[in-house]
Amino acid sequence: MTIKDVAKQAGVSVSTVSRVVNKGDEKSASKETRRKIWDAVNALGYTPNVHARQLKSGQNALSKKTAKEIACVYGRSGDSLINPFFSALMHAVEKAAYEKGYFLRFSSSTAPADYGNESNTADSVIILGKTDAATLKKLQSSYRHILYTGLQDLPLDIDQVISSGYQAAEKAVQYLLDLGHKKICYIGETTNEQRYLAYQDTMARAGLNVSKQDTASTDFTPGKGYEAVHQLFEQNADFTAIFCSNDALAIGALKALKDRRLKVPEDVSLISIDDIETVRYLSPMLTTVRIPIQEMGAMAVKILIDRIEGGHQSPVKVNLPNLVVCRDSCGTCSRKNR
């Protein structure tokens, strides 16, 4: 894709696109025009040729670790690669970086093959999604500056921009409790997962016991959400509500409940976390905890560039608030044995 394709998609001139994307000139176009341009950039997958720009400006584009580039990697492979939440977060990071005159180098995962790549001119990296100390150690061998963004509050000595998954899960479970539900099941990851811990803690504070049969431990995909609902029935779980730890799981769970001739929310209430665009078009529309994806991406870039440019030395952690978005998939508990 070329800058001409972006201009055509956005319905503006090539020069306007160049000023907004290549020069970061926010005064050259209205807010609405800039939005159209960045939407076109994301939709077309357009990436400016940073090395060509450096050559025009007299910089040595072949000098390693000199380009204004930021690597962007997924903290784990598998479901992260197809999860709409991480796709949206990556695009938010990309847009914010472009506006500041930085450009992204993409890597599908933190696979060892990516480390030390001779073609990698990026000196800094943003990790999308949960990572661990071992992975961080490997990344530190290739990148000078590292920032993590996601839902987990990690015990790592690096910059972090999060929207606490623990707090989001607390809000989701408490919302169901306030509707009168006492038999609430959990679907999602359980190992080193703060959303699962929050589920357990919130239920315990309400004086409610959580047994193994109330939990279906699984990865974050719609297919796994579908399977998890059937697993709960196989475990003879008794529930009036299900808390899914992300929207992708809830999409599959909704389908499974319908296949079992259960109505949502009349028979089972369903709530999750993320608020990806898809859930607004489900039937019923999904009640979920909205994570501020655009703000997370913008803040991640802002903090990382501040570190790159010497603005701060000690690790910075920013926790952006999340909130419950009430739609149609949750209702009051009407069962006598609630």
N, C-alpha and C positions, 0 to 999 in steps of 0.2 A: 504494500500500500504506500502511496505517496501523499505528499501534502496537498496535491490537487484533489485526490480522492476525499480527503478530509474536508476540504473547502466545499466540494460538491455535496457531500452528505449533510454538512451543516448549513448550506445555502448562503455562504459568505465568500468573500474574495480570498485568494491565496495569500495575499499580503496580510490580511487580518489574522488568518490562521498562524502565519509566521510570527507576527508580533505577539500573539497570545501564547503559543506553544513554545516557540524557540527563544523568545526574548522575555517571556513572563511579564509582558506589559499589560497590566490590568486596566489601565486607563484608555487603552486603544479600542475597547469594545464594551458594550453594556454587559451587565451581569447575566442577562438572558442569552445574549450572543455567546458569551464565554461558556455558559452551560451547554449550549448546542455544540460548540466546538469540542469540548471535553467529552461529551456523549459520543460524538463521531469518532474521536480518537480511540475511546474504549471499544466501541462497536466494531471498528475496522482493525483494531490491533496495531495502529500506526506507532512506530518508534522512530524518532528523529535520528539521523546519522551523526552522533556526537563527534566522531573522529573527523568527519568532513568539516564540521563547524570549527574544530580546533585547528585544522590545517589552514582554513581561511583566516583565522585570527592569529596565525603564526605560532601556535602552540605545537609541541611535539606530540602528536597523537599516538605515537608508538611507544612513548615512555610509559613503562608499567606503573600502575598505581597513581597516575596523574589525572586521569579523566574524572569529571564530576559525575561519577556513577555510584549507584547503590545497588548491591545485590539484594534480591528478595527471594527467600526460600520458605518452603513449608516445613514446619517443625517435625512433621512426620509424613510418610507417604500414605498411600491407600486412600481412605475416605476423604482426606483433606483436598486431594486433587480434584474431586468432583463435587465438593461441598459448596453450594452457592454462597454461603456465608464467607468463606475464605476467598472466593472469586471476587465478591463485592469489596472485601477488605483490601485485596491486592490492587484493585482498580482505584480505590480511594487513596492508597499510598502512591500509586503511579501518578495520579492527577496532581496530588500535592507536591510531589517531587518535581514534576515538570514546571509547575508554577514557580518553584524556587530555583530553577535552572539546573536541576539535577535529573539524572535519567536512570532508569532501572535496568539491571541485567537480571533476567529471570532464570531461576533454577527450579525444577519440579519438586525437588526434595533436598534434604540435607544428606544425601547419599555420599559416602566417602569418595566416590569418583569425582565429585564436584570440587573437592578441596585441592588447592594448589594448582588449579587449571591455569596453564600458561596464558590462555586467552582472557583470563579474568583480570580486568583492570580495576575492578571495584575494590575500594579500601574499607568499605563499610557494608554492613548487612542488616536487614530487618528480617527477623524470624516471625513467621505467621503461625500461631498455634503452639500448643504445649511442646516444650522441649525439656531436656534434662542436662545434668552436669556433664555427662560423658559427651553428649553431642556438642555442648557449648565448648568444651575443651578442644574438640576437633576444629570447630569454627574459628576459635581464637588463633589457630595456627595459620589461618589464611586471611583474617580480617582484623583490622586495628580497632574498629568501632562496631559494637554489636548492640542492637536493640530488639527487645521482644515485645510483641503485641498479641493479645488474646484474652481469654477469660480466666486463666489460672493466675493466681498470685504466686509467682515462683520464688523460692528461697535462693536466688542467684544474684551475684554481685554485678548486675548490668542494668542499663536503662530499661524501664518497662512502661508500657502504656496498656492498661487493662480496663475492662469493664467487668468487675468481679462476678465470676460465675457463681461463687458462693452466695453473694447477696442476691443475684438474680434467682437462684433456686429457692432461697428463703422466701422471696416475694411470691414465687409461683406456688409453692406449697401452702404458704399462709393464705393466699387468695382462695385456694380450694378449702382450707379449713374454715375460713370465714363464710363460705357458702354452705357449711354444715357437713362437709365430707370428713369422714374419719378413716375410711378404708381407701387409702391412696397407694397405688403401686408406682414403682419407678422403673423407667426404661432408659438405659444408657450405659456408659462406661462406669466402672466401679473402682478400678485400681488407680490410686493416686489422683482421684477425681474429686475436686472440691464441690461440684454440683451434687454428687452422691452424698458427700459428707453433710452438706447443708440440708438435704432431704432427711437424713437420719436425725440430725440435731433438731430440726424444726418439728418433726413428728414427736421426738422425745420431750421437747418443751411443752407440747400439747398433751402429754401424758399418754401417748399412743405408742404401742409396740410395733416394730417393723421386723418381720420374719423373712427368711430366705425366699419363701414362696411369693413374697410381694415384690421381688426384684428380678428383672431380666437384664443381665449384663451383656452388652452388645456394642458393636461399632456404630458410628453415626451415619447411617444411610437409610433411605426409605425402605429398601428391601429388608434390612435388619429390623426396622421398626415393625414391619408387617409380621415377620417371624416371631418377634418378641411378644406380641399380643397373644399369638397362639401358644407360645411357651407359658405365659401366665395362666392360661386356661388349663394347660397340661399339668401345671404345678398346683392346680386347684386353688388359685388365688381368689380371694373374695374381695371385690373392690367396686367402688362407685365412681372412682376417678383415677386417671393415669397422668403422671407427670413425666413427660419426655424431656430429656436433657438438651435436645435441639430440635429445630423445626423439621429437619430431614427425617428424623425418626417419627415425628408426629404425623407426617404425611403418610408414611407406611402404616402407622398404627390406626389412623382413621379408616383406611381401606380395609384393614383386617376386621375392625369392629363392624363395618358395614357388611362385610361378607358373612359375619356371624349373626346378621339380622339385629344388630344392636343400634339403637339410635343415639346420636350425639347432639345435644347433651342430655336428652331425656333419660337414657339408660346409663350412660357413662360420660362424665365430663373429661375433657382433654385439654391440657395446657403444656406449653413448651417454652423454649428460649431461642431468640435470635431476631425474629420478625423479618425474615427474608420476603421478598416481593411475592413469591408464589402463594404464601399462606393467605393472602388477602383475596384470592380467587378460588379457594376451596369451598366446598359446601358440606357443612357449615364453615364460615370463615373462622380461622384459628385464633383463639386467645393465646397470647404469647408475651414473653418479656422482651421488650425491644432493647437491643444492643445498639449503641450509637456508632455504627460502622464508619460512616463518613468522618465523624469527629475523631475516632480512634486513628484512622489513617492519616489525617491531617496533623494530629498531635504527634504521632510517631515520627513523621518526617521532620516536623519542627524541632523536636528534641534531639533527633539524631544529627541534623545539620548544625544545631547549636553546639553539640559536642565536637563535631568535625571541625568547626571554625573556632574552637577553643573557648566556647561560652561557659562550660561547666566541666568539672573534673569528677566530682563524686556522683555515684549512681542516682538517677532520678526515677521516681515511680509516680505515675499519674493514674488515678482510678476514676474513670468517667462514670457517671450514674446511669442506671438503667431503670426502666419502668414497665409495669404491666399494661398491656394494650388489651382492653376488654372487647371481645367480639362475640361470636355465637357458639363457641364450642364448650362453654362452661355454663352450668346451671346449678340451682340449689339442689341439695340432696333431699330426695323425697321418700327414700326407702325407710321403712319402719325400723330396720335393724342398723341404721346408720351409725 
